[in-house]
């Protein structure tokens, strides 16, 4: 019987009231279905097995060869046809919400990030998957927690994605730097060692500013919310800027125009030899090797430790099933299949997406393709990545973004800006009855 395990420490119904709380304004009207026809299932395998499902993929399959191969494997092994609707990433969330607000059953399953789950589950839009203890036990507990609400699993982790610290080992040797920075202070000390031809420390800020802020916040020993869903980030957040990000900017260690650099820009710059070190998304190491870097040039290390930890962010994508699907049994079978060790290995070998299952890193095909150091680093970050699942995520992130970027650029005081953000989020939560 699936969904019996209760690794999660979050009691979601108790924390936010009944699922689909009234008055929620998230996601352009993210409320529960108007007549209660959302997810009522316990995830058990009831109903007939359909011979096809409709899967909404985030983007084109030509850019997701690992997903494409796994879909073909699923069709061959089960006889179930998967009709793929390729939805641009920027439109996927809105497309799903529009369908569900009208209780549309066109989509059976989709892939998306774990940080969509809190609002989707609260709105009764997702079906519990009923995955077994043995299936979910293959994932680290920190990842299980992100996809589990009140003891039920709502997403099957598919593709691992989290922070990864890389450096140009060839450049370090040229500059006489014997080892990568191990702490925030070590990163700041690079200012005395890195020449004008390199940026000392690169990371993604454009469209990912809240992700990076949260990572540094956790490293400083803070968190966005306490167990009562009250925002509590102002003090430790100020430490992030005062002790790390602002000194980085003043020492000239940040790339020029970093506030406008997205994930692709950062990857281009690192692979192009413009960064000495980079805090990038996990696939960046694979990309560097695929684009001509020798294994002895790619330096891989644990994230530099802040005052409290080396925590990096968790941004894993997975497969979820619509509560309005008329082919739930087949869709849940698909979600389970896409999150098996074999499917995760296929994604990693074919596409370079790190596996969300630790045992995959010991697979012979994976060991043959990726150096031991990179595999060990990916596995470490998989097990130690952090995240927070919180309600009204788009509005909360907008409030954070509008306050932290001016601080990042030196245009606002950290403590006052973060205190204002904390007050605004508190007001938002009270207005929508989360607090």
HUSULTA-V248213 format. One record per pair of residues at least 12 apart in sequence whose ideal C-beta (glycine too) atoms are under 7 Angstrom apart, sorted by the first residue. I is the first residue (numbers start at 1). J is the second residue. If there is no record, write none. Layout:
[[I;J] [I;J]]
This chain:
[[2;43] [2;130] [2;131] [2;132] [3;43] [3;128] [3;130] [3;131] [3;151] [3;152] [3;153] [4;133] [5;133] [5;136] [6;151] [7;141] [7;144] [7;145] [7;148] [8;145] [8;148] [8;149] [9;145] [10;149] [11;150] [12;121] [12;149] [12;150] [13;150] [15;229] [16;122] [16;391] [16;434] [17;433] [19;32] [19;121] [19;122] [19;124] [20;32] [20;38] [20;122] [20;123] [20;124] [21;122] [21;433] [23;432] [23;433] [24;122] [24;432] [25;432] [26;119] [26;391] [26;392] [26;394] [26;395] [27;97] [27;119] [27;394] [28;97] [29;101] [30;97] [30;119] [30;123] [31;123] [32;123] [32;124] [33;103] [33;124] [37;103] [38;123] [38;124] [38;125] [38;323] [39;124] [39;126] [39;127] [39;128] [39;323] [41;127] [41;128] [42;128] [43;128] [43;129] [43;130] [43;152] [44;130] [45;130] [45;329] [47;328] [47;329] [48;329] [49;329] [49;330] [50;327] [50;329] [50;330] [51;79] [51;80] [51;81] [52;80] [52;81] [52;83] [53;80] [53;82] [53;108] [53;109] [53;327] [53;330] [53;331] [53;334] [54;83] [54;85] [54;106] [54;107] [54;108] [55;82] [55;83] [55;84] [55;85] [55;108] [55;109] [55;110] [55;334] [56;85] [56;87] [56;92] [56;96] [56;107] [56;110] [57;84] [57;85] [57;86] [57;87] [57;111] [58;87] [58;89] [58;92] [58;111] [58;112] [59;86] [59;88] [59;89] [60;86] [61;84] [61;86] [64;351] [65;350] [65;351] [66;346] [66;347] [66;350] [66;351] [66;353] [69;346] [69;350] [70;338] [70;343] [70;346] [70;347] [71;84] [74;334] [74;337] [78;333] [80;330] [82;334] [92;112] [93;116] [96;110] [100;125] [100;322] [100;324] [103;324] [104;324] [105;324] [105;325] [105;326] [107;322] [108;321] [108;322] [108;325] [108;327] [108;331] [109;319] [109;320] [109;321] [109;331] [109;334] [109;335] [110;320] [111;158] [111;317] [111;318] [111;319] [112;317] [112;320] [113;315] [113;317] [114;146] [114;147] [114;155] [114;314] [114;316] [114;318] [114;387] [114;389] [115;389] [115;393] [117;147] [117;154] [117;155] [117;389] [118;389] [118;390] [118;391] [118;393] [119;391] [119;392] [119;393] [121;149] [121;154] [122;391] [124;323] [125;322] [125;323] [126;154] [126;320] [126;321] [126;323] [127;321] [127;322] [127;323] [127;325] [127;328] [128;152] [128;153] [128;154] [129;153] [129;154] [129;156] [129;321] [129;332] [129;335] [130;332] [131;153] [131;156] [131;336] [135;336] [136;153] [138;341] [138;357] [138;359] [139;157] [139;356] [139;357] [140;358] [140;382] [140;383] [142;314] [142;385] [142;386] [143;157] [143;314] [143;316] [143;356] [146;314] [146;387] [146;389] [147;318] [154;320] [155;318] [155;319] [155;320] [156;318] [156;319] [156;335] [156;336] [156;338] [156;339] [157;316] [157;318] [157;339] [157;356] [158;317] [158;318] [158;319] [158;338] [158;339] [158;356] [159;316] [159;317] [159;347] [159;353] [159;356] [160;282] [160;316] [160;353] [160;354] [160;355] [160;356] [160;382] [161;281] [161;282] [161;315] [161;316] [161;317] [162;282] [162;312] [162;313] [162;314] [162;315] [162;381] [162;382] [162;385] [163;215] [163;279] [163;303] [163;312] [163;313] [163;381] [164;280] [164;281] [164;282] [164;284] [164;285] [164;377] [164;381] [165;277] [165;279] [165;301] [165;302] [165;303] [165;304] [166;270] [166;277] [166;278] [166;280] [166;284] [166;285] [166;298] [166;299] [166;300] [167;180] [167;276] [167;277] [167;299] [167;301] [168;273] [168;276] [168;297] [168;299] [169;296] [169;297] [169;298] [169;299] [170;297] [171;198] [171;276] [172;299] [175;193] [175;194] [175;195] [177;193] [180;277] [180;299] [180;301] [181;277] [181;304] [182;304] [182;305] [183;304] [183;305] [184;243] [184;244] [184;304] [184;306] [186;304] [187;201] [187;304] [188;247] [188;248] [188;251] [190;253] [190;276] [191;251] [191;252] [191;253] [194;276] [198;274] [198;275] [198;276] [199;253] [199;254] [199;255] [199;274] [199;275] [199;276] [200;253] [200;276] [200;277] [201;248] [201;253] [201;254] [201;277] [202;255] [202;266] [202;269] [202;270] [202;275] [202;278] [203;266] [203;278] [203;279] [204;261] [204;262] [204;263] [204;266] [205;258] [205;259] [205;261] [205;408] [206;259] [206;260] [206;261] [206;262] [207;262] [208;263] [209;401] [209;404] [209;405] [210;397] [210;400] [210;401] [211;313] [211;315] [213;240] [213;400] [213;404] [214;313] [215;311] [215;312] [215;313] [216;240] [216;244] [216;245] [216;306] [217;233] [217;236] [217;237] [217;240] [218;309] [218;311] [218;386] [219;305] [219;306] [219;308] [219;309] [219;310] [219;311] [220;236] [220;239] [220;240] [220;306] [220;307] [220;308] [221;236] [221;307] [221;308] [222;236] [222;237] [223;388] [224;388] [224;390] [225;388] [225;390] [229;429] [229;434] [229;435] [230;426] [230;435] [231;422] [231;425] [231;426] [233;418] [233;422] [234;415] [234;418] [234;419] [234;422] [237;418] [238;414] [238;415] [238;418] [241;407] [241;414] [242;414] [245;408] [246;410] [249;410] [255;269] [255;275] [259;405] [259;408] [259;409] [263;281] [266;278] [266;280] [267;280] [267;284] [267;287] [270;284] [270;288] [271;287] [271;288] [271;291] [279;303] [282;354] [282;378] [282;381] [283;352] [283;353] [283;354] [285;298] [285;300] [285;374] [286;352] [287;352] [290;352] [295;371] [300;373] [300;374] [300;377] [302;377] [302;380] [310;384] [311;384] [311;386] [312;381] [312;384] [312;385] [313;385] [313;386] [313;387] [314;385] [314;386] [314;387] [316;356] [318;339] [319;334] [319;335] [319;338] [319;339] [320;335] [321;335] [341;357] [341;359] [341;360] [344;356] [344;357] [344;360] [345;360] [345;363] [345;365] [345;366] [348;360] [348;366] [349;365] [349;366] [349;369] [354;378] [354;382] [356;382] [358;379] [358;382] [358;383] [361;375] [361;378] [361;379] [391;434] [392;428] [392;432] [392;434] [395;428] [396;425] [399;421] [399;424] [399;425] [400;421] [403;417] [403;418] [403;420] [403;421]]
